[in-house]
Amino acid sequence: MRSFRIIRTLLPWVVSLLRDRRRWVLWGTPLQRTPEFHRRRAEGIVSAIASLGPTFVKLAQVFGARADLIGEPYISVLGTLHDQVPAVPTAEIEREILTAFGKPPEAIFERFDRTPVAAASLGQVHRALYKGRDVAVKVLRPGVEHVIEQDLRIARRIMGWVQWQWPNPHVRGIVAVIDEFSSRIKDEMNFHLEAEYATEIRQNFVDDKDVIVPEIVHELTRQRVIVLEFVEGRRIDRLEVSEDEAKRITAVLIEMYIQMMLIDGLFHADPHPGNLLVTTDGKLVLLDFGMVVRVERDTRLQLIRTVLAAVRQDPPGIIDGFNALGLIAAGADMSEINRLVNILLETAYRADTTTQDRLKMMLADRVMHALYDFPIVLPRDMVYFARTASLIEGIGTRYDPYFQAIPVASPIVLRMRSRILRSLGETPTPSVAEIATIAGFAAGRLWKRVRGWRATPAV
């Protein structure tokens, strides 16, 4: 019955897509589709996926980062699908807690709020009070493991038939994504592992005054239940702040991800606004460590070399980096790769004259189009980095329509360059640009303090 429901829900959309190539699926000329039709169809597909439950919501989120496999506008609409699932009845959540601890919530917590503060595709979060501390209690959805295992078995069977009928690189890529998702989703449902990741990332940022990683309550961590410090904050994309404060928060966001990707090698791989809060005093809160990726040293080294080449606006250096990172498809026309790199550099540093032009020329969007239209392949780690780039640019343009990620990130990368290279076992030789950037950063911090001191009224 589950197979029948999945096929019944998705088949009309598959047939509609096939008719783009042949009017009657197996024969006929292609149907002409307008951009508005594609947009409506994309929204219908996402709505159908959401109705199929947590497995397909999580899979859609993964495909929402695979612009090398899915074109526009479908990739953008998939990106809007963030855990749109109904809440589990609180009685079922309380039964899960009883099973995990052998006690009901009221015997463990001084207070347990029956109304959830968040309902995601895998888990549900309730606020509680434990030993006088405000905590968040995250509970895995009842029976979700069986549902996901069953759905993935069905998805593999369906895609095996599709691959037999239509063997092409995009279908093979979709099958590979499902296989990788199958191997990773078990980690996301293991709250012992999530607690370990959260603790390690918290330790990496222990001296950072601008970043908060909630503390895990280890004595209450179980396979299906995790309890952590509750931190108040607003979603990073729903702030009401000044332009200067928005720029500062975006800079903190960029620096945080640079540290995780290039210095620590332990990367929060589920970057979306729901996992990023900002406190009333302007600190950035990082949440949800179910999807975390370790980045190998060689990948980090090649990535920083590529980033520094982009900062220098050095096309040959960027192409060398793309090649070392495995981004260039075998047998690719290098003139096409060179054209792609020049398009991206022009977009990154272009100062457009109107807000509308700037939004149309967002670097992340151009990268997304490029991945589908050019001979580029996206290795696993690069998928997560691309999602992060899109998140940062989306947040930046939310508060500044003229935001440009690379010019904003460049001084941050240069200031962190020596620290990054040391973490990779390299001996850094500070460049003139790096020294000037650090000096400028220090001077800017000093000037802000002086300005604040001058603005303080005398007592």
C-alpha positions as a Markdown table, in Angstrom:
| # | Residue | x | y | z |
|---|---|---|---|---|
| 1 | Met | 0.0 | 0.0 | 0.0 |
| 2 | Arg | 2.9 | 2.4 | 0.8 |
| 3 | Ser | 4.4 | 1.7 | -2.7 |
| 4 | Phe | 1.0 | 2.3 | -4.3 |
| 5 | Arg | 0.6 | 5.6 | -2.4 |
| 6 | Ile | 4.1 | 6.8 | -3.4 |
| 7 | Ile | 3.5 | 5.9 | -7.1 |
| 8 | Arg | 0.0 | 7.4 | -7.1 |
| 9 | Thr | 1.4 | 10.7 | -5.6 |
| 10 | Leu | 4.4 | 11.1 | -7.8 |
| 11 | Leu | 3.5 | 9.4 | -11.1 |
| 12 | Pro | 1.3 | 12.4 | -12.5 |
| 13 | Trp | 4.3 | 14.7 | -12.0 |
| 14 | Val | 6.7 | 12.3 | -13.6 |
| 15 | Val | 4.4 | 11.9 | -16.6 |
| 16 | Ser | 4.2 | 15.7 | -16.8 |
| 17 | Leu | 8.0 | 16.0 | -16.9 |
| 18 | Leu | 8.3 | 13.3 | -19.5 |
| 19 | Arg | 5.8 | 15.2 | -21.7 |
| 20 | Asp | 8.3 | 18.1 | -21.9 |
| 21 | Arg | 10.3 | 15.8 | -24.2 |
| 22 | Arg | 7.5 | 13.8 | -26.0 |
| 23 | Arg | 3.9 | 15.0 | -26.0 |
| 24 | Trp | 2.6 | 11.5 | -25.6 |
| 25 | Val | 5.5 | 10.2 | -23.4 |
| 26 | Leu | 6.8 | 7.7 | -25.9 |
| 27 | Trp | 6.2 | 9.7 | -29.1 |
| 28 | Gly | 5.3 | 13.1 | -30.3 |
| 29 | Thr | 7.0 | 16.6 | -30.3 |
| 30 | Pro | 7.9 | 18.3 | -27.0 |
| 31 | Leu | 5.3 | 20.4 | -25.3 |
| 32 | Gln | 6.0 | 24.1 | -25.0 |
| 33 | Arg | 6.1 | 25.1 | -21.3 |
| 34 | Thr | 6.2 | 28.7 | -20.0 |
| 35 | Pro | 8.3 | 29.8 | -17.0 |
| 36 | Glu | 5.1 | 30.3 | -15.1 |
| 37 | Phe | 4.1 | 26.7 | -15.8 |
| 38 | His | 7.4 | 25.4 | -14.6 |
| 39 | Arg | 7.1 | 27.5 | -11.4 |
| 40 | Arg | 3.6 | 26.1 | -10.7 |
| 41 | Arg | 4.6 | 22.6 | -11.4 |
| 42 | Ala | 7.7 | 22.9 | -9.1 |
| 43 | Glu | 5.4 | 24.1 | -6.3 |
| 44 | Gly | 3.0 | 21.2 | -7.0 |
| 45 | Ile | 5.9 | 18.7 | -6.9 |
| 46 | Val | 7.1 | 20.1 | -3.6 |
| 47 | Ser | 3.6 | 19.9 | -2.1 |
| 48 | Ala | 3.3 | 16.3 | -3.2 |
| 49 | Ile | 6.7 | 15.4 | -1.7 |
| 50 | Ala | 5.8 | 17.0 | 1.6 |
| 51 | Ser | 2.6 | 14.9 | 1.8 |
| 52 | Leu | 4.6 | 11.7 | 1.7 |
| 53 | Gly | 6.3 | 12.3 | 5.0 |
| 54 | Pro | 9.7 | 12.5 | 6.6 |
| 55 | Thr | 11.7 | 10.4 | 4.2 |
| 56 | Phe | 10.7 | 12.4 | 1.2 |
| 57 | Val | 11.0 | 15.7 | 3.0 |
| 58 | Lys | 14.6 | 14.9 | 4.0 |
| 59 | Leu | 15.4 | 13.5 | 0.5 |
| 60 | Ala | 14.0 | 16.7 | -1.1 |
| 61 | Gln | 16.2 | 18.8 | 1.1 |
| 62 | Val | 19.2 | 16.9 | -0.1 |
| 63 | Phe | 18.2 | 17.3 | -3.7 |
| 64 | Gly | 17.6 | 21.0 | -3.1 |
| 65 | Ala | 21.4 | 21.3 | -2.9 |
| 66 | Arg | 22.1 | 19.2 | -6.1 |
| 67 | Ala | 21.9 | 21.8 | -8.8 |
| 68 | Asp | 24.1 | 19.6 | -10.9 |
| 69 | Leu | 21.2 | 17.2 | -11.1 |
| 70 | Ile | 18.1 | 19.4 | -11.0 |
| 71 | Gly | 17.5 | 22.6 | -13.0 |
| 72 | Glu | 15.6 | 25.8 | -12.2 |
| 73 | Pro | 13.0 | 26.7 | -11.0 |
| 74 | Tyr | 12.8 | 23.2 | -9.4 |
| 75 | Ile | 16.0 | 23.6 | -7.4 |
| 76 | Ser | 14.9 | 26.9 | -5.9 |
| 77 | Val | 11.5 | 25.7 | -4.9 |
| 78 | Leu | 12.9 | 22.6 | -3.3 |
| 79 | Gly | 15.1 | 24.9 | -1.3 |
| 80 | Thr | 12.0 | 26.3 | 0.4 |
| 81 | Leu | 11.0 | 22.8 | 1.8 |
| 82 | His | 12.2 | 22.8 | 5.4 |
| 83 | Asp | 10.6 | 20.2 | 7.6 |
| 84 | Gln | 7.0 | 21.0 | 6.6 |
| 85 | Val | 5.5 | 18.1 | 8.7 |
| 86 | Pro | 2.7 | 18.1 | 11.3 |
| 87 | Ala | 3.5 | 17.8 | 15.0 |
| 88 | Val | 3.3 | 14.4 | 16.7 |
| 89 | Pro | 0.6 | 14.2 | 19.5 |
| 90 | Thr | 2.3 | 15.0 | 22.8 |
| 91 | Ala | 1.0 | 11.8 | 24.3 |
| 92 | Glu | 3.2 | 9.8 | 21.9 |
| 93 | Ile | 6.2 | 12.0 | 22.7 |
| 94 | Glu | 5.6 | 11.3 | 26.4 |
| 95 | Arg | 5.5 | 7.6 | 25.7 |
| 96 | Glu | 8.9 | 7.8 | 23.9 |
| 97 | Ile | 10.4 | 9.6 | 27.0 |
| 98 | Leu | 8.9 | 6.9 | 29.3 |
| 99 | Thr | 10.5 | 4.2 | 27.1 |
| 100 | Ala | 13.9 | 5.9 | 27.0 |
| 101 | Phe | 14.1 | 6.7 | 30.8 |
| 102 | Gly | 11.7 | 4.4 | 32.5 |
| 103 | Lys | 10.0 | 7.5 | 33.9 |
| 104 | Pro | 7.4 | 9.9 | 32.6 |
| 105 | Pro | 8.4 | 13.5 | 31.8 |
| 106 | Glu | 7.0 | 14.9 | 35.1 |
| 107 | Ala | 9.3 | 12.5 | 37.1 |
| 108 | Ile | 12.4 | 13.8 | 35.2 |
| 109 | Phe | 11.7 | 17.5 | 34.6 |
| 110 | Glu | 10.4 | 20.2 | 37.0 |
| 111 | Arg | 8.4 | 21.4 | 34.0 |
| 112 | Phe | 7.6 | 19.9 | 30.6 |
| 113 | Asp | 5.7 | 22.0 | 28.0 |
| 114 | Arg | 3.2 | 19.9 | 26.2 |
| 115 | Thr | 3.2 | 22.3 | 23.2 |
| 116 | Pro | 6.2 | 21.7 | 21.0 |
| 117 | Val | 8.5 | 24.6 | 20.0 |
| 118 | Ala | 9.5 | 22.8 | 16.8 |
| 119 | Ala | 8.3 | 19.8 | 14.8 |
| 120 | Ala | 10.9 | 18.6 | 12.2 |
| 121 | Ser | 10.8 | 15.6 | 9.9 |
| 122 | Leu | 12.8 | 13.4 | 12.2 |
| 123 | Gly | 12.4 | 14.9 | 15.7 |
| 124 | Gln | 10.1 | 17.1 | 17.8 |
| 125 | Val | 11.3 | 19.6 | 20.4 |
| 126 | His | 9.7 | 20.5 | 23.7 |
| 127 | Arg | 10.8 | 23.1 | 26.2 |
| 128 | Ala | 11.4 | 21.9 | 29.8 |
| 129 | Leu | 13.0 | 22.8 | 33.1 |
| 130 | Tyr | 15.7 | 20.4 | 34.5 |
| 131 | Lys | 17.6 | 21.1 | 37.7 |
| 132 | Gly | 16.6 | 24.8 | 37.4 |
| 133 | Arg | 18.0 | 25.0 | 33.8 |
| 134 | Asp | 15.9 | 25.9 | 30.8 |
| 135 | Val | 16.4 | 22.9 | 28.4 |
| 136 | Ala | 15.2 | 21.7 | 25.0 |
| 137 | Val | 14.0 | 18.1 | 24.8 |
| 138 | Lys | 14.4 | 16.6 | 21.3 |
| 139 | Val | 12.6 | 13.3 | 20.7 |
| 140 | Leu | 12.8 | 11.1 | 17.6 |
| 141 | Arg | 9.4 | 10.7 | 16.0 |
| 142 | Pro | 7.8 | 7.3 | 16.9 |
| 143 | Gly | 8.3 | 4.7 | 14.2 |
| 144 | Val | 10.3 | 7.0 | 12.0 |
| 145 | Glu | 13.1 | 4.4 | 11.5 |
| 146 | His | 10.7 | 1.8 | 10.1 |
| 147 | Val | 9.1 | 4.4 | 7.8 |
| 148 | Ile | 12.4 | 5.6 | 6.4 |
| 149 | Glu | 13.8 | 2.1 | 5.9 |
| 150 | Gln | 10.6 | 1.1 | 4.0 |
| 151 | Asp | 10.5 | 4.3 | 1.9 |
| 152 | Leu | 14.1 | 4.0 | 0.9 |
| 153 | Arg | 13.6 | 0.3 | -0.1 |
| 154 | Ile | 10.7 | 1.4 | -2.3 |
| 155 | Ala | 12.7 | 4.4 | -3.7 |
| 156 | Arg | 15.6 | 2.2 | -4.7 |
| 157 | Arg | 13.3 | -0.3 | -6.4 |
| 158 | Ile | 11.6 | 2.5 | -8.4 |
| 159 | Met | 14.9 | 4.2 | -9.3 |
| 160 | Gly | 16.3 | 0.8 | -10.4 |
| 161 | Trp | 13.5 | 0.5 | -12.9 |
| 162 | Val | 13.9 | 4.2 | -14.0 |
| 163 | Gln | 17.6 | 3.7 | -14.5 |
| 164 | Trp | 16.9 | 0.6 | -16.6 |
| 165 | Gln | 14.5 | 2.5 | -18.8 |
| 166 | Trp | 16.4 | 5.8 | -19.0 |
| 167 | Pro | 20.2 | 5.3 | -18.4 |
| 168 | Asn | 21.7 | 8.7 | -18.3 |
| 169 | Pro | 24.1 | 10.7 | -16.0 |
| 170 | His | 21.3 | 12.6 | -14.2 |
| 171 | Val | 19.4 | 9.4 | -13.3 |
| 172 | Arg | 22.7 | 7.8 | -12.2 |
| 173 | Gly | 23.4 | 10.8 | -10.1 |
| 174 | Ile | 19.9 | 10.6 | -8.4 |
| 175 | Val | 20.5 | 6.9 | -7.6 |
| 176 | Ala | 23.9 | 7.9 | -6.1 |
| 177 | Val | 22.2 | 10.6 | -3.9 |
| 178 | Ile | 19.6 | 8.1 | -2.6 |
| 179 | Asp | 22.4 | 5.6 | -1.8 |
| 180 | Glu | 24.4 | 8.2 | 0.1 |
| 181 | Phe | 21.3 | 9.5 | 1.9 |
| 182 | Ser | 20.6 | 5.9 | 3.0 |
| 183 | Ser | 24.0 | 5.6 | 4.6 |
| 184 | Arg | 23.8 | 9.0 | 6.3 |
| 185 | Ile | 20.2 | 9.0 | 7.6 |
| 186 | Lys | 21.0 | 6.4 | 10.3 |
| 187 | Asp | 23.5 | 8.8 | 11.8 |
| 188 | Glu | 20.9 | 11.6 | 12.0 |
| 189 | Met | 18.6 | 9.3 | 14.0 |
| 190 | Asn | 21.4 | 8.4 | 16.5 |
| 191 | Phe | 21.2 | 11.1 | 19.2 |
| 192 | His | 24.3 | 9.7 | 21.0 |
| 193 | Leu | 26.3 | 10.6 | 17.9 |
| 194 | Glu | 24.6 | 14.0 | 17.6 |
| 195 | Ala | 25.5 | 14.7 | 21.2 |
| 196 | Glu | 29.2 | 13.9 | 20.4 |
| 197 | Tyr | 29.2 | 16.2 | 17.4 |
| 198 | Ala | 27.6 | 19.1 | 19.3 |
| 199 | Thr | 30.0 | 18.8 | 22.2 |
| 200 | Glu | 33.0 | 18.8 | 19.9 |
| 201 | Ile | 31.8 | 21.8 | 17.9 |
| 202 | Arg | 30.9 | 23.6 | 21.1 |
| 203 | Gln | 34.5 | 23.0 | 22.3 |
| 204 | Asn | 35.9 | 24.4 | 19.0 |
| 205 | Phe | 34.0 | 27.7 | 19.7 |
| 206 | Val | 34.4 | 27.9 | 23.4 |
| 207 | Asp | 36.6 | 31.0 | 23.2 |
| 208 | Asp | 34.4 | 32.7 | 20.5 |
| 209 | Lys | 32.3 | 35.4 | 22.2 |
| 210 | Asp | 30.0 | 35.8 | 19.1 |
| 211 | Val | 28.9 | 32.2 | 18.7 |
| 212 | Ile | 26.8 | 30.0 | 21.0 |
| 213 | Val | 26.6 | 26.2 | 20.7 |
| 214 | Pro | 24.1 | 24.9 | 23.2 |
| 215 | Glu | 25.5 | 22.6 | 25.9 |
| 216 | Ile | 24.3 | 19.0 | 25.9 |
| 217 | Val | 22.9 | 17.5 | 29.1 |
| 218 | His | 24.8 | 14.2 | 28.7 |
| 219 | Glu | 23.1 | 12.4 | 31.6 |
| 220 | Leu | 19.8 | 12.7 | 29.7 |
| 221 | Thr | 21.1 | 11.7 | 26.3 |
| 222 | Arg | 19.6 | 8.5 | 24.9 |
| 223 | Gln | 19.4 | 6.9 | 21.4 |
| 224 | Arg | 16.1 | 8.5 | 20.7 |
| 225 | Val | 16.1 | 11.5 | 23.1 |
| 226 | Ile | 18.6 | 14.3 | 23.5 |
| 227 | Val | 18.4 | 17.2 | 26.0 |
| 228 | Leu | 20.3 | 20.4 | 25.6 |
| 229 | Glu | 20.5 | 23.9 | 26.8 |
| 230 | Phe | 17.6 | 26.1 | 25.6 |
| 231 | Val | 18.8 | 29.4 | 24.1 |
| 232 | Glu | 16.4 | 32.1 | 23.2 |
| 233 | Gly | 16.8 | 33.8 | 19.8 |
| 234 | Arg | 15.2 | 34.8 | 16.6 |
| 235 | Arg | 15.7 | 33.2 | 13.2 |
| 236 | Ile | 18.6 | 34.8 | 11.4 |
| 237 | Asp | 16.3 | 35.6 | 8.4 |
| 238 | Arg | 13.7 | 37.3 | 10.6 |
| 239 | Leu | 15.6 | 40.0 | 12.4 |
| 240 | Glu | 14.8 | 43.7 | 12.8 |
| 241 | Val | 18.2 | 45.2 | 13.0 |
| 242 | Ser | 20.2 | 48.2 | 11.6 |
| 243 | Glu | 22.2 | 47.8 | 8.4 |
| 244 | Asp | 25.5 | 47.9 | 10.4 |
| 245 | Glu | 24.3 | 45.2 | 12.8 |
| 246 | Ala | 23.1 | 43.0 | 9.8 |
| 247 | Lys | 26.6 | 43.3 | 8.3 |
| 248 | Arg | 28.2 | 42.3 | 11.6 |
| 249 | Ile | 26.0 | 39.3 | 12.0 |
| 250 | Thr | 26.7 | 38.2 | 8.4 |
| 251 | Ala | 30.4 | 38.6 | 9.0 |
| 252 | Val | 30.1 | 36.4 | 12.1 |
| 253 | Leu | 28.2 | 33.8 | 10.1 |
| 254 | Ile | 30.9 | 33.7 | 7.4 |
| 255 | Glu | 33.7 | 33.5 | 9.9 |
| 256 | Met | 31.9 | 30.7 | 11.8 |
| 257 | Tyr | 31.6 | 28.5 | 8.6 |
| 258 | Ile | 35.1 | 29.3 | 7.5 |
| 259 | Gln | 36.4 | 28.0 | 10.8 |
| 260 | Met | 34.3 | 24.8 | 10.6 |
| 261 | Met | 35.1 | 24.1 | 7.0 |
| 262 | Leu | 38.8 | 25.1 | 6.8 |
| 263 | Ile | 40.2 | 25.0 | 10.4 |
| 264 | Asp | 38.3 | 22.5 | 12.5 |
| 265 | Gly | 37.4 | 20.1 | 9.6 |
| 266 | Leu | 34.1 | 19.4 | 11.4 |
| 267 | Phe | 31.3 | 21.0 | 9.4 |
| 268 | His | 27.7 | 21.6 | 10.3 |
| 269 | Ala | 26.2 | 20.2 | 7.1 |
| 270 | Asp | 22.6 | 21.3 | 7.4 |
| 271 | Pro | 22.8 | 25.0 | 6.9 |
| 272 | His | 19.4 | 26.7 | 6.7 |
| 273 | Pro | 17.9 | 29.7 | 8.6 |
| 274 | Gly | 15.9 | 27.5 | 11.0 |
| 275 | Asn | 19.2 | 26.2 | 12.5 |
| 276 | Leu | 20.6 | 29.7 | 13.1 |
| 277 | Leu | 19.3 | 32.1 | 15.7 |
| 278 | Val | 20.4 | 35.5 | 16.9 |
| 279 | Thr | 20.1 | 36.4 | 20.6 |
| 280 | Thr | 19.0 | 39.8 | 21.9 |
| 281 | Asp | 22.6 | 40.7 | 22.5 |
| 282 | Gly | 23.6 | 39.8 | 18.9 |
| 283 | Lys | 25.2 | 36.4 | 19.4 |
| 284 | Leu | 24.8 | 33.7 | 16.7 |
| 285 | Val | 23.3 | 30.4 | 17.9 |
| 286 | Leu | 24.0 | 27.2 | 16.0 |
| 287 | Leu | 21.4 | 24.4 | 16.3 |
| 288 | Asp | 20.8 | 20.8 | 15.2 |
| 289 | Phe | 23.9 | 18.6 | 14.8 |
| 290 | Gly | 22.3 | 15.6 | 13.2 |
| 291 | Met | 24.1 | 16.1 | 9.9 |
| 292 | Val | 27.8 | 16.8 | 10.5 |
| 293 | Val | 30.6 | 16.1 | 8.0 |
| 294 | Arg | 34.3 | 15.7 | 8.7 |
| 295 | Val | 36.4 | 17.4 | 6.0 |
| 296 | Glu | 39.7 | 15.7 | 5.0 |
| 297 | Arg | 42.9 | 17.7 | 5.3 |
| 298 | Asp | 43.6 | 17.5 | 1.5 |
| 299 | Thr | 40.1 | 18.8 | 0.7 |
| 300 | Arg | 40.5 | 21.8 | 3.1 |
| 301 | Leu | 44.0 | 22.6 | 1.6 |
| 302 | Gln | 42.7 | 22.6 | -1.9 |
| 303 | Leu | 39.6 | 24.6 | -0.9 |
| 304 | Ile | 41.6 | 27.4 | 0.8 |
| 305 | Arg | 43.9 | 27.6 | -2.3 |
| 306 | Thr | 40.9 | 27.9 | -4.5 |
| 307 | Val | 39.3 | 30.5 | -2.2 |
| 308 | Leu | 42.5 | 32.6 | -2.2 |
| 309 | Ala | 42.7 | 32.3 | -6.0 |
| 310 | Ala | 39.2 | 33.8 | -6.1 |
| 311 | Val | 40.2 | 36.6 | -3.7 |
| 312 | Arg | 43.2 | 37.3 | -6.1 |
| 313 | Gln | 40.7 | 37.1 | -9.1 |
| 314 | Asp | 43.1 | 34.5 | -10.6 |
| 315 | Pro | 41.1 | 32.4 | -13.2 |
| 316 | Pro | 44.0 | 29.8 | -13.8 |
| 317 | Gly | 44.3 | 29.4 | -10.0 |
| 318 | Ile | 40.6 | 28.8 | -9.6 |
| 319 | Ile | 40.6 | 26.3 | -12.5 |
| 320 | Asp | 43.5 | 24.4 | -10.8 |
| 321 | Gly | 41.5 | 24.4 | -7.6 |
| 322 | Phe | 38.3 | 23.1 | -9.3 |
| 323 | Asn | 40.4 | 20.3 | -10.9 |
| 324 | Ala | 42.0 | 19.3 | -7.6 |
| 325 | Leu | 38.6 | 19.3 | -5.8 |
| 326 | Gly | 37.2 | 17.0 | -8.5 |
| 327 | Leu | 34.7 | 19.5 | -9.8 |
| 328 | Ile | 35.5 | 19.2 | -13.4 |
| 329 | Ala | 33.9 | 16.4 | -15.3 |
| 330 | Ala | 36.1 | 13.9 | -17.2 |
| 331 | Gly | 36.7 | 15.0 | -20.8 |
| 332 | Ala | 35.3 | 18.5 | -20.2 |
| 333 | Asp | 36.0 | 21.3 | -22.7 |
| 334 | Met | 38.4 | 23.5 | -20.8 |
| 335 | Ser | 37.4 | 26.6 | -22.7 |
| 336 | Glu | 33.9 | 26.1 | -21.2 |
| 337 | Ile | 35.4 | 25.8 | -17.7 |
| 338 | Asn | 37.4 | 29.0 | -18.3 |
| 339 | Arg | 34.3 | 30.8 | -19.5 |
| 340 | Leu | 32.4 | 29.6 | -16.4 |
| 341 | Val | 35.1 | 30.9 | -14.1 |
| 342 | Asn | 35.2 | 34.3 | -15.8 |
| 343 | Ile | 31.4 | 34.5 | -15.5 |
| 344 | Leu | 31.5 | 33.8 | -11.8 |
| 345 | Leu | 34.3 | 36.3 | -11.1 |
| 346 | Glu | 32.5 | 39.0 | -13.1 |
| 347 | Thr | 29.3 | 38.3 | -11.1 |
| 348 | Ala | 31.1 | 38.2 | -7.8 |
| 349 | Tyr | 32.7 | 41.6 | -8.1 |
| 350 | Arg | 30.1 | 43.3 | -10.2 |
| 351 | Ala | 28.5 | 46.4 | -8.7 |
| 352 | Asp | 25.1 | 46.5 | -10.3 |
| 353 | Thr | 23.1 | 49.7 | -10.5 |
| 354 | Thr | 19.7 | 48.5 | -9.5 |
| 355 | Thr | 18.4 | 46.2 | -6.8 |
| 356 | Gln | 16.6 | 44.0 | -9.4 |
| 357 | Asp | 19.8 | 43.5 | -11.4 |
| 358 | Arg | 21.7 | 42.6 | -8.2 |
| 359 | Leu | 19.1 | 40.0 | -7.2 |
| 360 | Lys | 19.1 | 38.5 | -10.7 |
| 361 | Met | 22.9 | 38.3 | -10.6 |
| 362 | Met | 23.3 | 36.7 | -7.1 |
| 363 | Leu | 26.5 | 34.7 | -7.3 |
| 364 | Ala | 25.0 | 31.6 | -5.6 |
| 365 | Asp | 22.2 | 31.6 | -8.2 |
| 366 | Arg | 24.7 | 31.8 | -11.0 |
| 367 | Val | 26.7 | 29.0 | -9.5 |
| 368 | Met | 23.5 | 26.9 | -9.3 |
| 369 | His | 22.7 | 27.5 | -13.0 |
| 370 | Ala | 26.4 | 26.9 | -13.9 |
| 371 | Leu | 26.4 | 23.5 | -12.2 |
| 372 | Tyr | 23.6 | 22.3 | -14.4 |
| 373 | Asp | 24.6 | 23.9 | -17.7 |
| 374 | Phe | 28.4 | 23.4 | -17.6 |
| 375 | Pro | 30.6 | 20.2 | -17.4 |
| 376 | Ile | 30.8 | 20.4 | -13.5 |
| 377 | Val | 30.3 | 17.5 | -11.1 |
| 378 | Leu | 29.6 | 18.0 | -7.4 |
| 379 | Pro | 31.5 | 15.7 | -4.9 |
| 380 | Arg | 29.8 | 15.1 | -1.6 |
| 381 | Asp | 31.6 | 17.7 | 0.5 |
| 382 | Met | 31.2 | 20.3 | -2.2 |
| 383 | Val | 27.4 | 19.9 | -2.0 |
| 384 | Tyr | 27.4 | 21.0 | 1.6 |
| 385 | Phe | 29.8 | 23.9 | 0.9 |
| 386 | Ala | 27.5 | 25.0 | -2.0 |
| 387 | Arg | 24.5 | 25.0 | 0.4 |
| 388 | Thr | 26.4 | 27.1 | 2.8 |
| 389 | Ala | 27.4 | 29.6 | 0.1 |
| 390 | Ser | 23.7 | 29.9 | -0.9 |
| 391 | Leu | 22.7 | 30.4 | 2.8 |
| 392 | Ile | 25.2 | 33.1 | 3.3 |
| 393 | Glu | 24.2 | 35.0 | 0.2 |
| 394 | Gly | 20.5 | 34.6 | 1.0 |
| 395 | Ile | 21.0 | 36.1 | 4.4 |
| 396 | Gly | 23.2 | 38.9 | 3.1 |
| 397 | Thr | 20.8 | 39.9 | 0.4 |
| 398 | Arg | 17.9 | 39.7 | 2.9 |
| 399 | Tyr | 19.3 | 42.8 | 4.7 |
| 400 | Asp | 21.3 | 44.3 | 1.8 |
| 401 | Pro | 20.1 | 43.9 | -1.8 |
| 402 | Tyr | 23.6 | 44.8 | -3.0 |
| 403 | Phe | 25.4 | 42.3 | -0.8 |
| 404 | Gln | 28.3 | 40.5 | -2.6 |
| 405 | Ala | 29.6 | 37.4 | -0.8 |
| 406 | Ile | 33.2 | 37.3 | -2.1 |
| 407 | Pro | 34.1 | 41.0 | -1.5 |
| 408 | Val | 32.6 | 40.7 | 2.0 |
| 409 | Ala | 34.3 | 37.3 | 2.7 |
| 410 | Ser | 37.7 | 38.2 | 1.2 |
| 411 | Pro | 39.0 | 40.3 | 4.2 |
| 412 | Ile | 37.8 | 37.6 | 6.6 |
| 413 | Val | 39.6 | 34.9 | 4.7 |
| 414 | Leu | 42.8 | 37.0 | 4.5 |
| 415 | Arg | 42.6 | 37.7 | 8.2 |
| 416 | Met | 42.2 | 34.0 | 9.0 |
| 417 | Arg | 44.7 | 32.8 | 6.4 |
| 418 | Ser | 47.6 | 32.1 | 8.7 |
| 419 | Arg | 45.4 | 30.3 | 11.2 |
| 420 | Ile | 43.9 | 28.2 | 8.5 |
| 421 | Leu | 47.3 | 27.2 | 7.1 |
| 422 | Arg | 48.7 | 26.4 | 10.5 |
| 423 | Ser | 45.7 | 24.1 | 11.1 |
| 424 | Leu | 46.6 | 22.2 | 7.9 |
| 425 | Gly | 50.3 | 21.8 | 8.9 |
| 426 | Glu | 51.5 | 24.5 | 6.5 |
| 427 | Thr | 53.9 | 27.2 | 7.4 |
| 428 | Pro | 52.2 | 30.5 | 6.6 |
| 429 | Thr | 54.1 | 33.5 | 5.2 |
| 430 | Pro | 51.9 | 36.5 | 5.7 |
| 431 | Ser | 51.3 | 38.5 | 2.5 |
| 432 | Val | 51.1 | 42.2 | 2.2 |
| 433 | Ala | 47.3 | 41.9 | 1.7 |
| 434 | Glu | 47.0 | 39.8 | 4.8 |
| 435 | Ile | 49.0 | 42.2 | 7.0 |
| 436 | Ala | 47.0 | 45.2 | 5.6 |
| 437 | Thr | 43.7 | 43.4 | 6.2 |
| 438 | Ile | 44.6 | 42.5 | 9.8 |
| 439 | Ala | 45.8 | 46.1 | 10.4 |
| 440 | Gly | 42.6 | 47.5 | 9.0 |
| 441 | Phe | 40.5 | 45.1 | 11.1 |
| 442 | Ala | 42.4 | 46.1 | 14.2 |
| 443 | Ala | 42.1 | 49.8 | 13.4 |
| 444 | Gly | 38.3 | 49.4 | 12.7 |
| 445 | Arg | 37.8 | 47.6 | 16.1 |
| 446 | Leu | 39.8 | 50.4 | 17.9 |
| 447 | Trp | 37.9 | 53.1 | 16.2 |
| 448 | Lys | 34.6 | 51.5 | 17.2 |
| 449 | Arg | 35.8 | 51.5 | 20.8 |
| 450 | Val | 36.9 | 55.1 | 20.7 |
| 451 | Arg | 33.6 | 56.1 | 19.1 |
| 452 | Gly | 31.7 | 54.2 | 21.8 |
| 453 | Trp | 33.8 | 55.8 | 24.5 |
| 454 | Arg | 33.2 | 59.3 | 23.1 |
| 455 | Ala | 29.5 | 58.7 | 22.9 |
| 456 | Thr | 29.3 | 57.6 | 26.6 |
| 457 | Pro | 28.0 | 60.5 | 28.6 |
| 458 | Ala | 30.3 | 61.8 | 31.4 |
| 459 | Val | 29.2 | 60.9 | 35.0 |
